[in-house]
Amino acid sequence: MIVQPQTQQLQAVQPISDGLDEAICKVLSEILDNGVDVHRCLAAQALGSIGGEAVVEPLIAALLDEDEDVRTDAAAALSKLADPRSGKQLMENLLGDPCAEVKLSAIEALAKLRDEQVIPWLRRIVKGRDEQINWDEQEFYSSGWDDWVDIQVKAVNALADLNASEAVPDIVEAVQDEGGQDMTESSFKAFARMGAPGIVALDTILNENSTRLRRRAAAALAISEAEEAAVPLARAFVDPASSVRAAAMRALAMRLPGDNRLNQFLEDNDAGVRAEAVTLHGQYNPVRLRALIGDASANVQIAALAALANRYDGPTDELLVTALRVKLGDDNDAVSAAAAHALGQLAPQVAEYELSSLIADANRSVDARLGALQGLAVAGGEEAVRALIGVIDDRERQIRLETMSALVRLAGNEEWPNTAGEALLSALNGEYEPEDLPEGVLESAAETAAEETDVGANEEAPAELRKEDKEAFPTSTMNAILADTPEAAKTLNMPKQGIELTPTDMERLALAKQTKRKKRVSLMPNVVLHEDIRRFAARVLGDVNQETVARELAMALTSDDHEVRLAAADSLARIGERTGRLDDDVAEMTVAAMAAGDRDMKLLLIRALAACQGDEIAALLNVHLRDGDAFLRQEAIRALAKQGQVGAEIGNLFNDPDPAVRQSAAEAIAGTGREDAVKPLVEFAMAFEGYHGNRTARLLRDLDGPQASALFIDVLRDPERKRTWTVAIEALAELNCSQPFQADTGAERTTMDNRGGFL
């Protein structure tokens, strides 16, 4: 039995008639005609989202509503529908309605309707505030923003949509108006869609001295599909400013990434342009891409090597392999790293030998070794795996963590069991203990803390600061002022006997010494190496969907290290989520860990228990439905839902004090697919002042949209339930529109009655 929320109950649902769509349109149209302003706004939005021929006439009538917000929503709805019947009234609103939002929606709708009667008026709007058009002259003074600038831009875009090439001179004039707004970006994009006249305008702009204007014009020409754009675009490709060339290249590469015209940028005289060209287009010219490995610019080399690693489909001959091997020893660590990655991708067998020595070389930089690590991970052979295993206990933490991440990917790609997986299980089981490590490798918290060089109030200063070195440079402004040197005395015009400090000065100095100074915090955590290995192994093993791994993780739940236990529980939960089932012995160990776990541990363990079966598991989860912690209740609901154990206990949580718990309960009940869940969910949508309305409507849409719609219609027909009409209107829109409905009454025009207190 599903418990209904404590709200007024609906009457028995009547059989859904074939005229449900008509009933929805009728009830919303009635509200749009005579409802309160908030409800009229929402009804207009809902009708626009639902669509259909029957909604057009009510929306056209709403264009004459006394409330400008209703007119705005009606115009926006009609712009979505683009029905020819609305053209005449939208034109009247464009010219006579003072509301800027209405004008914006009217322009958009008329452009969609391809109504050429609007073109002359749009041209007049581009030029300025036409006297024959009604404007709200007080808007700027009341809001601080001149809405006409938005209307002007909208008019330019609409003219482009209508391909009104005769309007190009008007737009050019507006762009050149020094007293107007900056319309270059929107106008140039419009020119690109306005045929030959627009292309001519962009070509003319390429002669301007302003790099900014030429850059925007070049980008607009590149996105144009007009044949006339080819010649001026070629001019932009050789512009003296590299930013202009780069803008044209980016825009063309976004539209036509394989265009042969982009080849010329691979030889551009600007290294930045060449590097970006390699990234955008290098894969389409493999011969030139290979040559760019030896480019004079390191950034170009890096881009070329990255392209070879990720997108190269040419031959991998001895010459290319040799070039990559040479780059492994490059002085630039980034180049070396990129070469290692490319070598692993293109020549795995060579990479296994070359990169194994590089990754083990502690004298090389971390970046170079990380590149070798990536290359070995791509190569993936047995030798590569052994090389990676050899640095699991590396001194550099980044190397250790990246190594185990690579090993877990390799473990998942190979047939189980495999060497990579066994190495990670060994790490989980603590085989990398301190006594097995080379001398000096152990990273203790004390060593890391010693690197925090700033001292506090009562700490002893470092030795180098205690030295009585009179030649030492002063370490602070105060030291410089108080330094007992002839230079300081001369500079500050101090008396030979010095300055005598007053009692007030002495008191302030004493207070300054008592003030604790800030310490520099290391970016790397204070970790002990062998503990760090176990913790990260426990975390990454959650990506391996194997029964053996799940069993080892379950045994790690009894570890003495709290971080290991948490990581193991999280990994178990992830494996259970993907596989859908954990073995009985794993379930038994997980239940045992629940008894001793803290709140964070229990959260993870409950997620793991969702993949376990048995009456004992269900009973334990039901106990946590009454837990004092809302997060635990929520996880218990989700776990029971995954097990298919949704009953009255979850239905009772419709009235839980925590909103997340209530929503999870609604999702669980909707997930049962039971017909008797519709009515309680409809009531739940309107409970708690509609807090869960939209999300519950989405659940009902998948469960039984027609039945839920009929119930919401009954609510809208009941004047006694007017407080919940807002929720019902939004729910009808969500249930019956093709796209998810998002109510929008405008932040500046939303009243307290809209959400906080229902009318």
C-alpha positions in Angstrom: 0.0 0.0 0.0 1.3 3.5 -0.9 0.6 6.1 1.7 -0.7 9.4 0.3 0.6 12.7 1.6 -1.5 14.6 4.2 -3.4 16.9 1.8 -7.0 17.1 0.5 -7.7 13.8 -1.4 -8.8 13.8 -5.0 -12.0 12.3 -6.2 -12.0 9.0 -8.0 -10.5 9.3 -11.4 -12.9 9.1 -14.3 -12.0 7.2 -17.4 -9.7 9.3 -19.6 -11.7 10.4 -22.6 -10.5 10.8 -26.1 -10.9 14.6 -25.7 -8.2 15.0 -23.1 -6.2 17.4 -25.3 -9.3 19.4 -25.8 -10.0 19.5 -22.1 -6.5 20.7 -21.3 -6.7 23.4 -23.9 -10.1 24.5 -22.6 -9.3 24.7 -19.0 -6.0 26.6 -19.6 -7.7 28.9 -22.1 -10.4 29.8 -19.5 -7.6 30.6 -17.0 -5.8 32.7 -19.6 -9.0 34.6 -20.2 -10.2 35.3 -16.7 -7.7 34.1 -14.2 -5.5 36.2 -11.9 -2.3 37.6 -13.5 0.1 35.0 -12.2 -2.1 32.2 -13.5 -2.7 33.9 -16.8 1.1 34.1 -17.3 1.6 30.5 -16.6 -1.4 29.5 -18.7 0.1 31.3 -21.7 3.5 29.6 -21.2 1.8 26.2 -20.8 -0.3 26.6 -24.0 2.8 27.6 -25.9 4.7 24.5 -24.7 1.7 22.2 -25.4 1.1 23.6 -28.8 -1.7 22.6 -31.3 -4.0 24.5 -33.4 -6.6 25.1 -30.7 -4.2 27.1 -28.5 -3.5 29.8 -31.1 -6.7 31.8 -30.9 -6.6 32.1 -27.0 -3.0 33.3 -27.2 -3.8 35.8 -29.9 -6.5 37.2 -27.7 -4.1 37.4 -24.8 -1.9 39.8 -26.8 -4.5 42.4 -25.8 -4.4 41.6 -22.1 -4.2 44.5 -19.7 -1.1 43.0 -18.0 2.1 43.4 -20.0 3.6 40.2 -18.5 0.7 38.2 -19.9 1.1 39.9 -23.3 4.8 39.1 -23.1 4.2 35.4 -22.3 1.6 35.2 -25.0 3.9 36.7 -27.6 6.7 34.3 -26.6 4.3 31.4 -26.9 3.2 32.5 -30.3 6.8 32.9 -31.4 7.3 29.2 -30.6 4.2 28.1 -32.6 4.8 30.4 -35.6 1.2 30.1 -36.7 0.3 32.4 -39.7 -3.0 33.4 -37.9 -1.0 35.3 -35.3 0.8 37.5 -37.8 -1.6 40.4 -38.0 -2.0 40.9 -34.2 1.8 40.4 -33.6 2.4 43.2 -36.1 0.0 45.5 -34.2 1.8 44.7 -31.0 5.2 45.4 -32.5 4.1 48.8 -33.5 1.7 49.8 -30.8 2.6 47.9 -27.6 5.0 49.9 -25.5 6.4 46.8 -23.7 9.9 45.9 -25.0 9.6 42.2 -24.2 6.4 42.0 -26.3 8.2 43.7 -29.2 11.1 41.2 -29.0 8.9 38.2 -29.1 6.8 39.7 -31.9 9.9 40.3 -34.0 11.1 36.7 -33.5 7.7 35.3 -34.4 7.2 37.5 -37.5 10.7 36.4 -38.7 9.7 32.8 -38.3 6.5 33.4 -40.2 8.6 34.9 -43.1 6.3 37.9 -43.1 7.9 40.3 -45.4 5.6 43.1 -44.3 7.7 43.5 -41.2 11.0 44.3 -43.2 10.4 48.0 -43.7 9.6 48.4 -40.0 12.7 46.4 -38.9 14.8 48.7 -41.1 13.4 51.7 -39.3 14.1 50.1 -36.0 17.7 49.5 -36.9 18.1 53.2 -37.7 16.7 54.4 -34.4 13.5 55.0 -32.3 11.0 55.6 -35.1 8.3 58.1 -34.1 5.5 55.9 -35.7 6.3 53.1 -33.3 5.1 53.2 -29.7 7.9 53.1 -27.1 8.0 53.1 -23.3 9.9 56.3 -22.8 10.1 55.8 -19.0 11.6 52.3 -19.1 15.2 53.5 -19.0 14.6 55.7 -16.0 12.7 53.0 -14.0 15.0 50.0 -14.8 18.3 51.7 -15.7 18.5 49.7 -19.0 17.5 50.9 -22.4 15.5 48.0 -23.9 15.7 49.5 -27.3 19.3 48.3 -27.7 18.0 44.7 -27.4 15.3 45.4 -29.9 17.8 46.8 -32.4 20.0 43.7 -32.2 16.9 41.5 -32.6 15.8 43.5 -35.6 19.2 42.9 -37.2 19.0 39.2 -36.7 15.4 39.1 -38.0 16.5 40.9 -41.2 19.2 38.3 -41.7 16.6 35.5 -41.1 14.4 37.1 -43.8 17.4 37.5 -46.1 16.6 41.2 -46.5 19.8 42.2 -48.3 18.3 45.6 -49.0 18.8 46.4 -45.3 22.6 46.0 -45.4 23.2 49.8 -45.8 21.0 50.5 -42.8 22.9 48.1 -40.6 26.2 49.5 -41.8 25.1 52.9 -40.8 24.0 51.7 -37.4 27.4 50.0 -36.9 29.3 53.2 -37.8 27.2 55.3 -35.5 29.7 56.4 -32.9 27.0 57.4 -30.5 25.2 54.0 -30.7 25.9 50.6 -29.1 28.6 48.2 -30.4 26.7 46.1 -32.9 29.7 44.7 -34.8 29.6 41.1 -33.6 25.8 40.5 -34.2 25.8 42.6 -37.4 28.8 40.9 -39.0 27.2 37.5 -38.4 24.0 38.9 -40.0 26.0 40.1 -43.0 27.3 36.6 -43.5 23.7 35.4 -44.0 22.5 38.2 -46.3 24.0 37.2 -49.6 26.2 39.3 -51.9 25.5 42.7 -50.3 26.4 41.4 -46.8 29.6 39.8 -48.2 30.6 43.1 -49.8 30.1 44.9 -46.5 32.4 42.4 -44.7 35.0 42.8 -47.5 35.0 46.5 -47.0 35.5 46.1 -43.3 38.7 44.1 -44.0 40.2 47.4 -45.1 39.7 49.0 -41.7 42.7 49.9 -39.5 41.0 48.3 -36.5 42.3 44.8 -35.9 39.2 44.1 -33.8 36.9 44.9 -36.7 38.9 42.9 -39.2 39.1 39.9 -36.8 35.3 39.8 -36.4 34.7 40.3 -40.1 37.1 37.5 -41.0 35.3 35.1 -38.6 32.0 36.1 -40.1 33.2 35.5 -43.7 34.5 32.0 -42.6 31.1 30.9 -41.4 29.3 32.1 -44.5 28.3 29.5 -47.0 27.9 32.0 -49.8 30.2 31.5 -52.8 30.9 35.3 -52.9 32.7 34.9 -49.5 35.6 32.9 -50.9 37.6 35.9 -52.3 37.4 38.2 -49.3 38.1 35.2 -47.0 41.3 34.5 -48.9 42.3 38.1 -48.1 41.6 37.5 -44.4 43.8 34.4 -44.5 46.8 36.7 -45.4 46.0 39.6 -43.1 49.1 41.1 -41.4 47.6 40.6 -38.0 48.0 37.0 -36.7 44.8 37.4 -34.6 42.8 38.0 -37.7 44.2 35.0 -39.5 43.6 32.8 -36.4 40.0 34.0 -36.1 39.3 33.1 -39.8 41.1 29.7 -39.4 39.1 28.8 -36.2 35.7 29.7 -37.8 36.4 27.8 -41.0 37.8 24.8 -39.1 34.6 24.7 -37.0 32.5 24.6 -40.2 34.8 22.6 -42.5 37.6 21.0 -40.5 39.0 19.1 -43.5 39.0 22.1 -45.9 42.3 22.3 -47.9 42.5 26.0 -47.5 43.5 25.4 -43.9 46.7 23.8 -45.0 48.4 27.2 -45.4 48.1 27.8 -41.7 50.4 24.9 -41.0 53.1 27.0 -42.5 52.1 30.3 -41.0 54.9 32.6 -39.9 53.3 32.9 -36.4 54.1 30.0 -34.1 50.8 30.4 -32.2 48.8 30.1 -35.4 50.8 27.1 -36.6 50.3 25.3 -33.3 46.5 26.0 -33.3 46.3 24.9 -37.0 48.0 21.6 -36.1 45.4 21.0 -33.4 42.4 21.9 -35.7 43.6 20.6 -39.0 46.9 18.7 -38.7 45.3 15.2 -39.0 44.1 16.0 -42.5 47.7 16.6 -43.7 49.8 13.8 -42.2 52.9 14.5 -44.3 53.1 18.1 -43.0 52.2 17.0 -39.5 55.2 14.7 -39.4 57.5 17.5 -40.6 56.2 19.8 -37.8 57.8 17.5 -35.2 61.0 19.4 -36.0 59.4 22.9 -36.0 61.5 25.7 -34.4 58.7 26.4 -31.8 58.3 24.0 -28.9 54.6 24.7 -28.8 54.2 23.6 -32.4 56.2 20.4 -31.7 54.0 19.6 -28.7 50.8 20.2 -30.8 52.2 18.0 -33.6 53.1 15.2 -31.3 49.7 15.3 -29.6 48.0 15.1 -33.0 50.2 12.2 -33.9 49.2 10.4 -30.7 45.5 11.1 -31.0 44.5 11.6 -34.6 47.2 10.3 -37.0 46.3 7.7 -39.5 49.4 7.7 -41.7 52.2 5.1 -41.9 54.4 4.5 -38.9 57.8 3.9 -40.6 61.3 3.7 -39.1 61.9 7.4 -39.9 59.0 8.5 -37.8 59.8 6.2 -34.9 63.4 7.5 -34.9 62.2 11.1 -34.8 60.0 10.3 -31.8 62.9 8.5 -30.0 65.1 11.5 -30.5 62.4 13.8 -29.0 62.3 11.7 -25.8 65.6 13.3 -24.8 64.5 16.8 -25.6 65.4 19.5 -23.0 61.8 20.7 -23.0 60.0 18.3 -20.6 56.6 19.0 -22.3 58.1 18.0 -25.7 59.6 14.8 -24.2 56.3 13.9 -22.6 54.3 14.4 -25.8 56.8 12.3 -27.7 56.5 9.5 -25.2 52.7 9.5 -25.5 53.0 9.5 -29.3 55.6 6.7 -29.3 53.3 4.5 -27.1 50.4 5.0 -29.5 52.3 4.5 -32.8 55.1 2.0 -31.9 54.0 0.1 -28.8 56.8 -2.5 -28.9 59.5 0.2 -29.2 57.8 2.2 -26.5 57.9 -0.6 -24.0 61.7 -0.7 -24.1 62.4 3.1 -24.4 59.8 4.3 -22.0 60.5 1.7 -19.3 63.9 3.3 -18.6 62.6 6.8 -18.8 59.8 6.3 -16.3 62.2 4.7 -13.8 64.8 7.5 -14.1 64.3 9.5 -11.0 66.6 12.2 -12.4 64.2 13.2 -15.1 61.4 15.7 -14.4 58.0 14.5 -13.2 56.4 15.9 -16.5 58.7 13.8 -18.7 58.1 10.7 -16.6 54.4 11.3 -16.7 54.6 11.4 -20.5 56.4 8.1 -20.4 53.7 6.7 -18.1 51.0 7.7 -20.6 52.9 6.2 -23.4 53.3 2.9 -21.6 49.6 2.9 -20.7 48.8 3.3 -24.4 51.3 0.6 -25.4 49.8 -1.8 -22.9 52.1 -4.8 -23.4 53.4 -7.1 -20.7 56.7 -5.2 -20.5 54.8 -1.9 -20.2 52.7 -3.3 -17.3 55.9 -4.5 -15.5 57.4 -1.1 -15.9 54.4 0.6 -14.5 54.3 -1.9 -11.5 57.9 -0.9 -10.8 56.9 2.7 -10.0 53.8 2.0 -7.9 55.9 2.9 -4.9 57.7 5.9 -6.6 58.6 8.8 -4.3 56.6 11.2 -6.4 53.0 11.0 -5.5 51.7 12.1 -8.9 53.7 9.2 -10.5 52.2 6.7 -8.0 48.6 7.8 -8.5 48.8 8.1 -12.3 50.4 4.7 -12.4 47.7 3.0 -10.5 45.1 4.8 -12.7 46.8 3.4 -15.8 47.0 -0.1 -14.3 43.3 -0.2 -13.5 42.5 0.7 -17.1 44.8 -2.0 -18.3 43.3 -4.5 -15.9 39.8 -3.8 -17.2 40.9 -4.3 -20.8 42.6 -7.6 -20.4 41.2 -11.1 -19.6 41.0 -11.6 -15.9 43.1 -12.4 -14.0 45.9 -10.4 -15.3 49.2 -8.9 -14.1 47.9 -5.3 -13.7 45.0 -6.4 -11.6 47.1 -8.7 -9.4 49.5 -5.8 -8.8 46.6 -3.5 -7.7 45.3 -6.2 -5.4 48.8 -6.6 -3.9 48.8 -2.8 -3.3 45.4 -3.1 -1.6 46.6 -5.8 0.7 49.6 -3.8 1.9 52.5 -5.5 0.3 54.2 -2.2 -0.2 55.2 -1.8 3.5 57.9 0.7 4.8 60.5 -2.0 5.3 60.3 -3.1 1.7 61.0 0.4 0.4 64.4 1.8 -0.5 66.1 3.9 2.2 64.8 7.5 2.2 61.6 6.8 0.3 59.2 7.0 3.3 57.2 10.2 3.3 56.1 11.1 6.7 53.9 13.8 7.9 56.7 15.3 9.9 58.9 15.6 6.8 56.2 17.4 4.9 55.4 19.7 7.8 59.0 20.7 7.9 58.6 22.3 4.5 56.3 24.9 5.9 59.0 27.5 6.4 57.1 30.4 8.0 57.3 30.4 11.8 54.6 31.3 14.3 54.7 33.4 17.5 56.4 30.9 19.8 58.3 28.8 17.2 62.1 28.8 17.0 63.3 30.5 13.9 65.2 28.5 11.2 69.0 28.3 11.6 69.7 30.6 8.6 67.7 33.3 10.3 69.5 32.9 13.6 72.9 33.4 12.1 74.5 36.7 13.2 75.3 37.7 9.6 75.6 41.5 9.6 75.9 41.4 5.8 72.6 39.5 5.4 69.9 41.4 3.5 67.0 42.4 5.7 64.1 40.0 5.6 61.3 42.5 6.2 60.5 46.2 6.1 60.8 46.4 9.9 64.2 44.8 9.8 65.3 47.3 7.2 64.1 50.3 9.3 65.6 49.0 12.5 68.9 47.7 11.0 71.8 49.2 12.9 73.9 50.1 9.8 75.4 53.4 8.7 73.5 53.1 5.4 70.2 52.9 7.2 71.0 55.7 9.6 72.1 57.9 6.8 69.1 57.1 4.6 66.6 57.7 7.4 68.5 60.7 8.9 68.6 58.9 12.3 70.7 60.2 15.2 73.9 58.4 16.0 72.6 57.2 19.4 69.6 55.7 17.6 65.9 56.1 18.3 64.5 55.6 21.7 61.3 53.5 21.8 58.5 54.9 23.8 56.5 52.6 26.2 53.7 52.6 23.6 56.1 51.4 20.9 57.4 48.6 23.2 53.8 47.5 23.9 53.0 47.4 20.2 56.1 45.4 19.4 55.2 42.9 22.1 51.8 42.4 20.7 53.2 41.9 17.2 55.4 39.1 18.5 52.4 37.4 20.0 50.5 37.4 16.7 50.6 34.1 14.9 51.8 34.3 11.4 50.3 32.5 8.4 52.0 29.3 7.2 52.4 28.2 3.7 50.3 25.1 3.2 51.8 22.4 0.9 49.7 21.5 -2.1 50.6 17.9 -1.5 48.8 16.2 1.5 50.8 14.8 4.4 50.8 11.1 3.6 52.8 8.1 4.5 53.8 6.4 1.2 52.6 2.8 1.9 49.3 4.0 3.3 48.8 6.3 0.3 49.3 3.3 -2.0 46.7 1.2 -0.1 44.2 4.0 -0.1 44.4 4.8 -3.8 44.4 1.1 -4.7 41.2 0.7 -2.8 39.7 3.6 -4.7 40.7 2.7 -8.3 39.8 -1.0 -7.9 36.2 0.1 -8.0 36.6 0.4 -11.8 37.2 -3.4 -12.1 34.0 -5.4 -12.3 35.3 -8.7 -11.0 34.1 -10.9 -8.2 37.6 -11.4 -6.9 38.1 -7.7 -6.6 34.8 -7.2 -4.8 35.7 -9.9 -2.3 39.1 -8.3 -1.6 37.5 -4.9 -1.2 34.9 -6.4 1.2 37.8 -7.8 3.3 39.4 -4.4 3.3 36.3 -3.0 5.1 38.0 -4.3 8.4 41.2 -2.4 7.7 42.8 -0.4 10.5 43.0 2.6 8.2 39.8 4.6 8.1 40.6 6.0 4.6 41.1 2.5 3.2 37.8 1.4 4.6 36.0 4.4 3.1 37.7 3.9 -0.3 36.9 0.2 -0.3 33.2 0.9 0.6 32.9 3.4 -2.2 34.5 1.0 -4.7 32.1 -1.8 -3.7 29.2 0.6 -4.2 30.5 1.4 -7.7 31.0 -2.2 -8.7 27.5 -3.1 -7.4 26.0 -0.2 -9.3 27.5 -1.5 -12.6 27.1 -5.2 -12.1 23.8 -5.1 -10.3 24.7 -8.0 -8.0 27.3 -8.7 -5.3 28.0 -12.2 -4.0 26.5 -13.4 -0.7 29.9 -13.5 1.0 30.5 -9.9 0.0 27.0 -9.0 1.3 27.8 -10.7 4.6 31.0 -8.8 5.1 29.3 -5.5 4.1 26.5 -6.1 6.7 29.1 -6.8 9.4 30.9 -3.5 8.5 27.6 -1.6 8.9 27.5 -2.4 12.6 30.8 -0.7 13.3 30.7 2.0 10.6 30.3 5.7 11.2 27.8 7.9 9.3 30.1 8.4 6.2 30.9 4.7 6.1 27.2 3.7 6.3 26.3 6.0 3.4 28.7 4.1 1.1 27.8 0.7 2.5 24.1 1.2 1.9 24.9 2.0 -1.7 26.8 -1.3 -1.9 23.9 -3.2 -0.2 21.6 -2.0 -3.0 23.3 -4.7 -5.1 22.9 -7.4 -2.4 19.9 -9.7 -2.0 18.2 -11.3 0.9 15.6 -10.7 3.6 18.2 -9.6 6.1 19.5 -6.9 3.7 16.0 -5.6 3.1 15.2 -5.5 6.8 18.4 -3.7 7.5 17.6 -1.1 4.9 14.1 -0.6 6.2 15.6 0.1 9.7 17.5 3.0 8.1 14.3 4.5 6.7 13.8 5.7 10.2 17.4 6.9 10.8 17.9 10.3 12.3 20.2 11.3 9.5 18.4 12.4 6.3 21.2 11.3 4.0 21.0 7.7 5.4 17.2 7.7 4.9 17.6 8.9 1.3 20.2 6.2 0.5 18.1 3.5 2.1 15.2 4.6 -0.1 17.3 4.4 -3.3 18.7 1.0 -2.2 15.3 -0.5 -1.6 14.0 0.9 -4.9 16.9 -0.9 -6.8 16.0 -4.1 -5.0 12.3 -3.7 -5.9 11.4 -3.5 -2.2 9.1 -0.4 -2.4 6.2 -0.5 0.1 4.3 1.4 2.6 7.4 2.3 4.6 8.6 4.4 1.7 5.2 5.9 1.0 5.2 7.2 4.6 8.2 9.3 3.8 6.1 11.5 1.6 5.7 13.6 4.7 9.4 13.5 5.8 10.8 16.8 7.0 13.7 16.6 4.6 12.8 17.6 1.0 15.5 15.4 -0.6 14.1 12.3 1.3 10.6 13.2 0.1 11.7 13.5 -3.5 13.6 10.2 -3.4 10.5 8.5 -2.0 8.4 9.9 -4.9 11.0 8.6 -7.4 11.0 5.2 -5.8 7.2 4.9 -5.9 7.0 6.2 -9.5 9.6 3.6 -10.4 7.3 0.8 -9.4 5.1 1.6 -12.5 2.0 0.8 -10.5 -1.2 2.5 -11.6 -2.3 3.1 -8.0 0.8 5.3 -7.6 -0.5 8.1 -9.9 -3.1 9.7 -7.5 -0.7 9.9 -4.5 2.0 11.4 -6.6 -0.4 14.0 -8.0 -1.3 15.0 -4.4 2.4 14.9 -3.5 3.1 17.3 -6.3 0.8 19.9 -4.8 1.9 19.3 -1.2 4.5 21.4 0.6 3.4 24.5 -1.4 4.3 22.8 -4.7 8.0 22.4 -3.8 8.2 19.1 -5.7 5.7 20.0 -8.4 7.8 20.1 -11.6 10.0 17.1 -10.7 7.0 15.0 -9.7 5.3 15.9 -13.0 8.2 14.5 -14.9 7.9 11.3 -13.0 4.2 11.2 -13.7 4.8 11.8 -17.4 6.7 8.5 -17.6 4.3 6.7 -15.3 0.9 7.6 -16.7 0.7 11.1 -18.2 -3.0 11.0 -19.4 -4.3 9.9 -16.0 -2.2 12.5 -14.2 -3.4 15.2 -16.6 -7.0 14.3 -15.9 -6.4 14.7 -12.2 -4.7 18.1 -12.6 -7.6 19.2 -14.7 -9.9 18.4 -11.9 -7.8 20.5 -9.6 -8.1 23.5 -12.0 -11.8 23.1 -12.1 -12.1 23.3 -8.3 -12.2 27.0 -7.1 -11.5 25.7 -3.5 -8.0 24.5 -4.6 -6.9 27.8 -6.3 -3.9 27.9 -4.0 -2.5 24.9 -5.9 -3.4 26.0 -9.4 0.1 27.2 -10.1 1.4 23.7 -9.6 -1.4 22.2 -11.7 -0.8 24.5 -14.6 3.0 23.8 -14.7 2.3 20.1 -14.3 0.0 20.0 -17.3 2.6 21.8 -19.4 5.3 19.3 -18.3 3.0 16.3 -18.9 1.9 17.3 -22.4 4.7 19.3 -24.0 7.3 17.8 -26.4 10.2 19.4 -24.4 10.6 19.7 -20.6 8.6 22.7 -19.4 10.4 25.5 -17.5 8.1 28.1 -16.1 9.4 31.6 -16.4 7.5 34.6 -15.2 10.6 36.8 -15.1 12.6 37.6 -11.9 11.6 41.3 -12.0 7.9 40.5 -12.3 7.5 37.5 -10.0 5.2 38.1 -7.0 5.2 36.3 -3.7 2.0 34.6 -4.8 3.8 32.8 -7.6 5.8 30.3 -5.5 6.0 31.3 -1.9 2.2 31.7 -1.3 -0.3 30.4 -3.8 -3.3 32.4 -4.8 
